[in-house]
Amino acid sequence: MRHIRFANGLELIVHTDVRLKNTVLNILYKVGSAQEDKSQTGLAHFLEHIMFEGSKAFPNFDEELQTMMAENNAFTGQDYTCYYEVFPHRYFKRVLQIEMDRMCHLSIKTKSVQLQSSVIQEEFKETSIHPPLADVWHHLQKLCFKNTYQWPVIGKNLAHIASIDKASLKRFYKNFYQPSNAILTIITALDDETIIADVEQVFRTNQQSLYTAPEIEMTRNDRATGYKRLIRSNIATPHFYLAFHIEDFASRAYFLSDMLSDLLTNGESSLLYKALILDSKLCTDVTSYTTDNIHCNLLIIEGKLFSGADFEDVYLAIKKAFKHLIENGLTKSRFETLHNKALSYWSFYHYNTAHLAQNMAIFYQARSVMDIHKYIAEIYHSIGKKDLENHIANFLRLDKTSRLEYMPK
């Protein structure tokens, strides 16, 4: 594993594995929806779309990659935007040149902006308006945060998306798509010295001024709790969402909360599956999960009630289950099962080299960690049964949650 920071601020992490048939290149820009202004949201996600519309030297981005048999995609989060390609080793320098060109010379044309505006507005309708419960994150994030984590990545509303024009995209691109605001991760069978030399040569032409994205200052005062009930005609049964605030991504406390999430709802022997489905017959489904932002994360418990069941009965059953767990603790075998599942999850997830390349960049942004396998193993090996029990005792309090409820009309 090699890490280099070049003179223009670009950070490179290289992982070599001679067994690989393809190279994976991932570039992370340290900008997401949390860097937007509340008066114009959706810019980070909109710009991700425009990044596939071509650049000065490579006007046909998709066609160029298809000739190299490359797989490519991208995604936008609250704190970062990632772009990746998987391709035969021999095309490495060419793919590098493509990424450099769209970092420096992206084509932002009025026609493309208008086209993508229509596409994204339809995406908004399909993900945030029409399906049942589509607006969950619009309400839940607003209940939980007072800062720029209040809105989903796609944007607050259709009006914000429709208002994004060529000029606003150019400003956003110029500010955030800089080498000094990017982390380039490469997994390859190629020699790491060759990789470093090629990256330095290709990106040397990009001597934009050093730029540091403003750090999102997350304080306890930015956290909020709230309650909201919505009446909907497009659902048949009541649904609930409970949101607990948890710590920054990849911190020790974050991994403890992730283990707790598995304990709550992973499988028929889990705490809330037994309490809400098997024993009380209050719910037909219950699940929990953690978000993976750099800052401002949540552990969510969501459930679907039997018709006629009452929310207060559900919350009382949850409180009783929490109280029993806190008073009785974990058995040794239950803790070991949770511990082994957590380690296995990360090991299997990273068998996919694209996932590994993405997480190499995300973990570096979050914790300045390069060897994520070693880091994750050390964190979990430092967690004992008593650590998880203490975390549970301090964490599982419904008075610290935001509650969002949906009732059928």
N, C-alpha and C positions, 0 to 999 in steps of 0.2 A: 504494500500500500504506500503510495507516494502522494504528498501534498505540496503544491507549489502556489505561491501568490506572485503573479507577474506585476511588472511595473505599472500597468494600466489598471491594476486592482482586481483583475479576473483571478478567481481561485479555481484550481484544478486538483481533483482527486482521482488517482488512477489505481485501479485494481486489476492485476494481471492474473490470468488463469489459462495455461497453455492448452487445456482440454476444450476450450470454447471454439465453436465453428463460426460464430458471428460476434461482432462488436456491438456493444450497447453504448450509446451516447445520450446523456441526459443533461439538459441545461435548466437550472432553476434560477428564476429571477425573484428576488426578495420583495415581491409586491403581490398583493391580493386585494380582496375587497375591503380589508381593514385599513388600507392606505387611501381609500376614497373619501371624498367629502360627502356629508350627509345630504347635500343638496343635489348631487349628481352621482348616483350609484350605478353599478353595473359596468363601469369602465374597464376594469381588469379582465373580466370575462369577455367583453366585447373585443378588446384588443387581442385576446387569444385567438378569436375567430379570424381577425384581420391578418394575423401572422401566417396564415395558410394561403393568403392571396397573392403571394409572390414578392420578390424584392428586385432591386436594380439589376443585379447580374443573373438572377434566377427567377424570371417572371412566371414560370410555370412550376411551382413548388412540387405539387403532387406528381406531375409527370416526370420531373427530374428524379424523384425518389423511386418511382415505379421502375424506371430503367435500371436502377441499382438493386432491384428486388428488396427494397427496404420497407419495413413496417414502421409506421410513425403515428403518434398521437400526442395529446396534450390535455392538461386539466388545470383548472384554477381553484385555489383555496382561499381562505381568508388572509393568509400570510405569504403566500408564494404562488407562482405559476410555473409549471414544469412542462417541458417539451422533450420528447425522446424519439430516437430512431434505433432500430435493430437492423443490421445489414452485414453483408460479407466483409471480412477484414480489408479486402483490397480497395474498398471504396472509402476508407476512413478519411483521407485528406479531403476528398470531394464533399463529404457530408459536413466536415468541419468548415469548409468554405461557405457552404449554404447557411449554416448557423451563424457564422460571422456576418454574412451579408444581410441576413434579416435582422440581426442585432443592430447593424449600422445604417442600412439603406432600405428599410421596409417601404414597400409601395402602399401608401394610404390614399386610395383614390375615391372620389365621391361616389362613383358607381358601385364600388365594392362595399362602401360604408352603407349605402342605401339597401343593397342586397342583404348584407348581414344583419342590418337592423330588422328587416322583415323576418329573417330566419330566427333571430333571437326573440323577437316578440312572439312568434309562434311557439318557440321553446318555452317561453314564460307561461303562456296559456296552458301548454301541455303538462308543465311541471308544477305550476303554482296557482292555477285557477280551476281548471276543469275536473281533474280526478278528485274523488273523495279524499279529504284530509290533505289536499295538495298545498295548503297554505300553512301547514304546521310550523315550519321554520321561520316564516315571517312573523308569526305571533310569539313563538317560544323564545327566539333570540331577543325580541324586544322586551319580553318579560324579564330576561336574565341579565341584560347588560345595559349600561348607560353610555357606553363609548361606541366606537365604530364597528364593533362586532354585533351591532343591533340588526343588521340586515343580511339576507342570504347573498351568496356570491353572484347570483344572476341579476341582483338589483332589487330595490324596494318595490318598484311598480313599473307598469308599461310606459307611463309618461317619462320616467327617467331614461329608459332605454331609447324611446323615440327621440329624446332630446340630444342624444350623443351624436356629434357631427365630426367631420374630418378634423377640424381645428382642435377640438377637445381631445381626440385620440392622439393627435400629433404631440400635444403638450404632455400627455400622460406617457407616451412612448419615449419622448426625449428625456423626461425626468427619471424614469425607472429602468429603461432598457439600456443599461450601461454595463460595460465589463466589470466595473467596481461594485455592481449590484447583482452579480451573477456568480453561481457556483456550477462549474462544469464537472460532471462525474463520468468516467469512462471505465467500462469493464471490457477486457479484450485479451486475446492471446498474443497480441503484438508486444514488442519490447517497450518497456515503459520509457526508456530514454528517447526512443523514436517518437512516441506519443508526445512527450514534453516538448521536444524540438519542433514538431509539426504545429502544436498548439501555439507555441511562442511565435513561430513564423507567420502563421495565418492571422492571428489576432494582433500582431505587431502593428498592422495597418490601422487598427482601431485605437487611436490615442485620444479618445474622448476624455474630457476632464474627469478627475476622480470625483465620484459622487457616493454619498452614503445616504441610504434611505432613512427617513426619520424613524427611530425606534418607537413602537407602540408602547406607551407607558401604561402598564396594567397595574392598577392598585385595587385594594379591597373596596374602595369607594366606587369602582366601576362595576362591581357586582351588584345585582339586584335580585329580589325575589318578588313574585307577583302571582296573581290568580286571574284566569279568564275562562268563561264558559261561552261556547258558541253553539248556536242552534242551526242545524243543517238539514236540508231536505234530501240530500244525496247519500245519506248514510242510514243503515238499518238499525244499528246498535250503538250504544254509547262507547266512547273511547277516552282514555286518559293518558296524559304525559306528565311525568314527574322529572324535574331537572335539578340535579345537584351540581354545584360548582366543584371542579377539581383543578389540580395544579397543572403547570406548564408541561407540554409534551416531552416525553422521554425523561422526566424527572423521576426520582425514586417513588415519590408519592403518586405520580401518574400511573406507574406500573402496579402499585398497590390497588389503586382504584380499578384498574383493568382486571386484576385478579378478582376483585370483589364483584365486578359485573358478571363474570363467569359463575361465581358462587350463587348469584341471585337468580339467574334464569337459564343457564346453559344445561339443558337436559331435564328429563322427567324427575330426577332426584334433586334438582336445584331448589333453593329455599322458596322462591315465590311461585314456581310451578306447583309445588306441593300445597302451599298456603292458599293460592287463589284459584287453582284449577282442580286439583285432586281432592283437597279436603273441604273447601267451602263452596265449590261450584259457583263462584262469583264471576269468573272470567273464562272465556274460551281460548284466549291467547295472551301471553305475557312475554316480553323480551326486554333486554337491557343492552346498552352499548355505550362506548365512550367516543367523543369527538377527538379529532387529532390535529387541532390548530396548534401553532407554536405557543400562543397564549390563549387565555379565555376558553377553557375547555369545560365540557359538561359530561356527566354521567346521566343518561336518560333511561328511565323505566317507562315503558308504554304497554298498555293493555287494552283488550277489547272485552267489554262486559257482556254477560248473558242478558238477553232482553228482560227487563224488569229488575235487574240488580241495581243497587244504589251505590253511588260513588263513596259515600261515607262508610258503608260497610266494607268496601274494598280497602280504604285507607286504614280502617281499624284492623283488618286482617293483616295488612302490611306492617303496621306498628307492632302487633303481637308477634309476628315472625321476626322482626328486628330485635325486639326485646328478648325473645327466647335465644336468638343467636348470640347476643351480647352477654347474656347471663351464663350461657352454657359453653360458649367458645366453639372451637373447631376440633374435630377428632384429628389425630395424626394422619390417618389414611386420607381424610378429606383434604387436608392441607397439601399433602404430597401429590394428590391427584390434580389439584389446581395448579400447583407449582410446575409439574411436568407438562400439563396442557399448555401453559403459557410459554414455556421454553420450546415445545414442539411447534406451536403456532408460528413463532418467529423463524424457526429453522426451515419449515416447509414453505412459508411465505417467500423467503429469500432464495428458494430454488429457482424462482423466476428471476432471471438476471435483470429484466426491466424494472421489476419491483425493487431489487437490490440497489440498482443505480439511483432510482428515485429516493429511496430511503437514505442512501449515503449522503445525498445532498441535504435532505430534510433534517437528518440527525446532526449534520455539521452546522446547519443554520441554527438549530435549536440549542445544541449543547457543545459545539465545537468538537464533535466526536468523529473520528475517521473509521476506526475498526468497530463497526456496530455490532458484529457478532460477539466480540470480546466484551464490549460495553454492556450489552443486554445480559450476557451470561453472568458477568460480575454483579450487576444489579440484582438479578434473581437469586444468585447464590448468597447474597447478603441479606435476603429477606427470610426471616424465620416465622414459625407459626405465631409467636407472640407479637411480632411486628404487624402481621395482618390482623390479628385480634384487636390490637390497640387502634389500628386504623379504622376498623369496623366500629369500635366503641365511640370514636370521635366523630365519625362520618355519618352514620345512619340515623339521621334526625329529619323527620318530615317537616319540622318547622323551618328548616334551612332550604326547602325546595320551592321552585316555581311550579305551579299546577296549571295545566291547560286541559280543558274538558270539551268534548264534542257530544252534543245530544241530538238524536234524530228529531226532526220536526213532527 
